[in-house]
Amino acid sequence: MSNAGLKNTATRGGVIMMGAKVITIVLHFAFTFILARLLTPEDFGIVAMVLAITVFAEIFKDAGLSAAAIQRKDLSDDQQSNLFWLNFAVGLVLTLIVASLAPAIAWFYDRTELIAVTLALSLSFVITGIAEQHRTRLLRDMRFAPNAVAGVLGMAARLLVAVYLASLGYGYWAIIWGTLSGLLLTSVIIVLQSEVKIMLPKRNVGTFDFISFGARVMVFNCANFFHKNLDNILLGRFFGAGTLGHYTTAYTLAMYPVSAIRSALNVAFPVLSKLQDDPDQYKHFFLNIVKVISIISVIPLMFGIVWGDLLLTLFLGPGWEMATKLFVILCIAGLVHPAGTMREVLLLSLGRSKKYARWGIYNAAGMTLAFAAGIWWGAFGMAWAYVFGTYLILYPSLRYVLQGTNIKPKEYLTAMFSSVLLTLPAVAASFGLHYFLSGKTSDVLLLALITATYSIAVLITVFSVSSERKLVMSVVNMLRKKSTAALK
C-alpha cells in the first residue's frame, strides 16, 4: 500500500474508531451515573478490590503476542494459528490461577464475599483469550469497523445487564455480570468477523520469535501494573471499600475518555509499523497523531478540571462528594496520558522491545515512589501523587524514548500541549456565564448553558487557527466523500 493509501486508510480508521469511542464513552458514563444511583460506593469498592488483583493477571492474558503479530511485517497463517492456541492456553491457565487465589484475596481484604466475586471475574480471561488473535488480525488488515462495532455493542450489553440486575437488588453482582456479558458479546462478534484460520499447532514456523518479543512486552506490562493499580490496592487495604469506591469511580470517570482515546491508537500502531523504514514519513504521521489525540482529549479534560465538581455533584447525587473532588484532581493527570501513550506505541512500532521493557521498569519505579508517599494522606494524597508523578517523569521519559529517532522532545511536547491553549478562551467564556447566572437558575440549566458555551467557544477557537482548521476540514471532507460513496 502506498503512503497516500496508508494515510487515507488510517484517517478512515481513526474516524471509525473515534466515532465508536464517543458512543462508548456516553454508554460508560450512563453506566456509572445510573449505577451510582442504584448502588453504593461500597458495592463499587468490592468489585474494585478484586479488579485491583485480577488486572495483574491480565498482563499475561495476551502474553504480548498481539503486539508482536501487529509489528511483524509478514505473518503466516500457521504462525497466527499457533499464536491463537497460545493465547487460548494462557487465558485458560489464568482463569484457573485466579480462581485458586480467591481465598487469599478474601483473606487479604478480610472480606469473605470476595471469594465468589473472584471466581466469577476469573472467567474473563478465557472469554477474552479466545478473541485476542482475531482482534489482531482485524487490526493487521486495518479492518477497524468490526472492532469498533464489537466494542460499542459490548458496552451496551454491559450497561443493560448491569442496570437491569441492579434495579432488581443484585448489588455488586450487577456490575460483575454486566461486565462478563459485555466481554462475551464483544469476543463473539470479533471471532465471527475475523478471518483467522485455526489449525492444529505446528512446529518450526517461527513462533519463538513472537514469544521473545511478547516476553519483553510483558515485562513492561508487569512494571506498568504497579503504577496503574498499586493505588487501588493500597487504598483498599488501608482505607476500606468505601474510600476505594470513591477513588475508583472518580478515576474511571476521569480516565475512561483517556483510555477510550488510547484504545483508538490501535489505528496508529499498525500504520506506524508499516512506516518504520521511512523516518521522515514516520515522524510526520507520528507528530500529527500526537496532536490530534491531544486536541480530542484535552478539550473534555479541561472541562472536567473546571466544571467537574458541578458536573458530578449533579449526576452522581448525594453520598459521592469525595469522588467529585477526586475527579477534578485526576483530570489534571489525564491531560498528558493519551498523547503520552504514544511513547509506548513508538517503541513497539519500531520493534524496540528491549527498550520498551526498560522504560516500563523506570516509569513504574518513579510512580511507585510517588504512591508510597501519597498513601499517608489517603485518597487525596494518592490522587495528587498520581498528578505529580505523571508530570515529573514526562520530560526525562521523552529524552529516553525518543533517543535514536529524528523526533525531538520539544516537538513532541509542542504537539502535546499546544491544544491546551485552544481551551483557554472557552474556559474564560464559561466562567463569565457562570458568574452572571450562578444562583439565578437551576443547576441543570446552568450546566447545560455552560457546556454549550464552552463547546461553541472551543469550536470558534479551533476554526480560527489555520492548522487546526485544516485538520478538521480534512476529516470533514473525508466523511463527506464516504457518505456520498455510500449513497451511490
N, C-alpha and C positions, 0 to 999 in steps of 0.2 A: 504494500500500500504506500502511495506517495505521501510526502509530508502534508500536502494540501488535503488529501483524502483523510489522513490521520487526524488532522485538525478538525475537519468537519464532523468526523465520527465522534471525536472527543467532545466537541461542542454539543452535538445532539445528545450524547450520553450524559453529559453534565446537566443539560436541561431536564432530561427524563429523571435522573437521579434526584436533582434538587426539587423538582415538582413533587415527586413521590415523598421526599423527606418533609416538605412543607405539610402535606397531608398527614404524614406520620406524626409530626410534632403536634399538630392540632389534636389528633386522636390521643396522643400520650398525655397532653395537658388535660384533656377531658377525662382520661383515666384517673389521673392524680386528683383533680378537683372534685370529681364525683365521689371517688372512694374516700377522700378526706372528709366528706360529709357523712358517709355511711360507716366508716371505720374510725379507729382511734390511733394516735401516734404509736401506742404500744403494739398494735397489730402490724403496722409498718415496720416497727423495730424488730419484732420477732422474725419476720422474713429477712430483714437486713442482716440479722445475726448469722443466719445460715449462708446467705449470699456472700458475706464477707469471707467465709471459709471456702465455699464451693467455687468462687471466682478464681481462686488459686488453681484449682484443678482444671479450670477452663484454659489455662495457659498451655496445658498439654493436649487439649482436645484436638487441635489442628496439627500439633507437632511441627508447626512451621512449614508444613508441606504445601499449603496453598500458595504462600508467598514464593516458595521455591518453584512451583509449577508456573506461576504467572511470570516470574522473572526470566525463566528459561526461554531462549529464542525458539527452540524446537522441542516439541513434546509429543511422543508417540502414544498410540492407543494402549499399547502394552504397559508403558510407564504410568499412564494415568489410571489404568485399571489396578495396577499394583498399589498406587497411592490411595485409591478408594478403599482397598482392603485394609491398608494400614490405618487410615482414618477411622474406619468402622471398628477395627480391633481396639484402637486406643479409646474410642468412645465407650465401648462395652466395658473395658477394663476400668475406666474412670468411674463409670456408674457403680461397679462393684466395690471399688475402693472407697468412694464417698459414702455409699450405703453402710459399709462396715465401720466408718468413722462416726456414725450417728450417735452412739452412746458417748463418745469422747467429746463431741461438740456440745451435747446436752450437759455434760459434766463441767466443761469449761465455762459455760454461761450460767450454770446452775438452773436450767430450765428443762424439765423433763419433756415438755411438749415438742422440743426441738428434734427429738428422735424421729417422730413421724414426718415432720417438715423436711428433714434432711433426706429421708428415704424417698419422699415424693420428688424433691428437686434433683435428686441424683439421676432421675430418668432423662433429664435434659441433655446429658452428654451423648447417650446413644441415639437420641432423636436427631440432634444436630450433626453428629458424626457421619451419619448416612449421607447427608447432603453436601458435605464440605467440597468434595471434588466436582460435584455437579455445579455448585456455585462457581468454583474456579474455572470450569470450562466455559460458562457463560461470560465470565469476565475476560478470559483469553480471547474469546471470539467477539468481544465487545458487543454482546447482546445484553444491554443494560436494562431493557424494559422488563423481561421476566423477573429479574432480581428485584426491580422496583415494585412491581405488582405484588410479588410474594411478600415483601416487607409490609406494604400497606394492608393487605388482607390479613396477614398475621397479627398486626397491631389491632385491627378492627375486631378480630376474633378474641384477642386478649381482653379488649375493652368490654365487649358484650358479655362474655362469660363471667368476668370478674364482677361487673356491676350487677348482673342477674343474681349471682350467688351471694354477693354482699347484701343485696336487698332482702334475701331470704334468711340472713343472720348467720352466714357461714364464717364471719370474721376474717382472720388472716388467711384461711383456706381459699377465700375468693381470689386473693392475689396469686396464690400458688397455682390453682387450677386454671386461672386465666392465663398465666404465663406459659404453662405447659401446652395449653390449647393453641396459643399463638405460635409457639415454636413448631408444633406438629404440623399445622397448616402451612406455614412457611416452607418447611422442609419438603412436604409432599409436592407443593407447586413447583419448587426448584428442580426436584428429581424428575417430574413429569416433563418439564420444559427443556432439560439439558439433553445432550447427545453423547454422554459418556458411554463407552462400550465396556460393559463389565464382563471380564473373563476370569478364568482361574489364574491365580498368581503365577508369574513366570520368573525364572532366574536369568541373570546375565542380560538385563535390559537397561542397566544404568540407574537402578533405583537408589543405590547407595549415595550417589552424588546429591540427590534430593534430600536424603536423610541428613547428610552432613550439613547442607545449607540450612535445613529446618532446625537442626540442633542448635545452631547459633542464634536463630530467631527465637527459640525457646529460652535461651539464656537471657536475651533481652526481656522477654515476656515475664520471666521469673523475677528479674530485678524490678521490672516495671510494676509488678504486682504490689510491692510494698508501698510505693507512694500513691497507688490507686486505691488501696484497701486497708492499709495499716491504720489510717484514721478511723475507719469504721470498727475495726477490731478493738482498738484501744478504747474508743468511746463506749462500745457495747460492754466491754469487760469491766470498766471502772465507773461508768456513769449510768448504765442500765438501758433497757429497751426504749423507755420514753424519750430520753435525750437523743439516743441514736435514731429514733423515728423522726424527730425534728430535723436532725442533721442530714439524714439520707434523703428526706423529702426535699429539703432546700437544695441539696447537692444535685439531685436528679432533675429538678426543675431548672436549675441554673446551667447544668452541663448537658442536658438532653439535646437542646438545639446544637450545642457544640459537638456532641457525639454523632448526631444525625448528619451534620455537615461533614464531619470527619469521615463518616462512612461513605459519603459521596466521593471521597478520594479513591474509591475503587475504580473510578474512571481514570484518575491521574496515573495510578501505578502501572497498568499495562501500557499506556501510551508512552510514559517516560521510559519504560523498559525497552520499548522499540526505538526510542531516540538516543539510547545510551552511547551509540557510536558517532553521534553528531553533536558535539559540545555546544555549538552556537544555537542550534535549534532547541536543544535540551534546556539551555539557560533561558531562552526567550519564553518557552512554554512553561517552565517551572516558575519563573517570577510572575507570569500572568496568572497562573493558578493560585499562587500565594495571595496576590492582590484581590482576585475575585472572591476567594474564601474569606479573606479578611473583611471585605465590604459586606458580604452576606451575614457574617457572624457578629461583627461589631455593632451594626445598627440595632438589632434586638437586645444585645447585651448592655449597650449604653442605656437603652430604655429601662432595662431591668435595674441597673445601678441607680438611676434617678427616681424611678417610679415603682420599683419592685415592692416596697413596703405597702403602698396603696393597693397595688395590683393583687398581692397575695392575701392581704387582710380581707379584701372583698370576696375573693374566690375560695379561699380555704375555710374561712369562717372562724368562729371563736375556738380557742384552745390551741392555736397554731402560731402564737405570737413570736416564739423563739425562731421558728422556721422562717418567718417573713424577714427577720433581721439577718439571719444567716444567709439567706438567699442573696441579699444585696452584696454582702462581702464576697461570696463565692463568684458572683458575676464579674467581679474585678479580675479574679484569676482567669476566668473564662475568656477574657478578651484576647489572650495570646494563644489559647490552646488549639483552635482549628488550624490556623496558619502555622503554628509551631509544630504540628504533627507532620508537616511536610519535611521536617528534618529526617524522620524515620523513612518516609517514602523515598527521599533522595538516596539514602544509603542502600535500601533494598533494591531499588530500580537499577542502581549501578553495580549491584552484586557484591557490595562491601559488607558481607555478613559478619565478618570478624569485628570490624569497627562498629557495626550495629550493636553487637553484643556488649562490647566495652562501653559504648555510650549509655546503654541501658543500666549498666552497673554504676557508672558515675552519677547518672541522674537519680537513680534510686537512693544512693548513699546520701546525696545532698538533701533530698526530700525527707528521708527517714530522720535525719538530724533535725530538720525543721519540725516534724511531727513530735519527736521526742521532747522538744522544748515546748511546743504548743499544748500538749496534753495537760499540763499543770493548770491551765486556765479553761479547761473543759471544751465545750463545743465551739465557743467563740475563739478561744485560743487556737484550736485546731484549724478553724476557717482562716484566721489571719496567717497562721503558719503556712497554709497552702498558698496564700497570695504571695507572701514574701519569698518563699522557696521558689515559686514559679518564676518570678522576675529576676531574682538574684542569679539564677543559673542560666538565664536566657542567652546573654552575650557570650559567656565562655563556651556554651554548647555550640553556638553558631561558628565560633572560631575553630572548634574541633571538628564539627561535622562537615563544614564546607572546605576544609583543607584538602588540596589536591583537585579542586574543581575551579572553574572560571567564574564562579559566583562569589561575590564579596559579602561579608556580614552586613555592611552598610546598605547594600542593595536589597538584601533580604528584609532588614528592619524597615527600610523605607516602604517596601511593598506591604509590609505587615501593619504599620502604624499610620500610614497616610489616611486610611479610612476613618480614623478617629476624628480627624478634623472635619470630615463631612457631617458628623453628627452634632457638632457644637452649635450651629445655628438652630437646629431642631430642638436641642436641649433648652436653649435660651427662649425660643418661642413658646415651648410648652410650659416653662416656668412662668413666663409672663401671663399666660392664660390661667394658670393655677392661682397666681397672685390675685387676679381680678375676680375669679369665680369661687374661690375657696369659701365655704360657709354659705354660699348663695344658691347652691344647687345640690342635688343628691350625689352621693359618691359614684354611683353607677354612671350617671350622665357626665359627671366631671371627668371620670376616667376615659369614657368614650370620646369626649371632646379633646382631651389631652393626647390620646392615641392618634386621633385623626390629624391634629395639628402637628404632632411630631412626624408622622408619616409624610404629610404633604411637604413639610419643611425639608425633610431628607430628600425627597424626590426633586424639589426645586434646586437644592444644592448640588445633587448628583448631575442633573442635566445642565447646570451652569458651568461645570468643569469639563473641558473638552475631552480629556482622555476617558473619563468615566462615561460621558455621553456616548462616545464611540463604542465603548464596551457594551453598554445597554442596547444600543441600536443594532449592533451585530447580532445579539441574541434575539431581539425582536424580529429582525429580518429573517433569521433562520427559522423561527417559529412560523412566520407568515408563509414562507416557502413550503414548509412541511404541511401546513394546513391546506394550502392550495393544492398540493400534490395529493393529499388525502381525499379531496373532493372530486378529483378527476376520475 
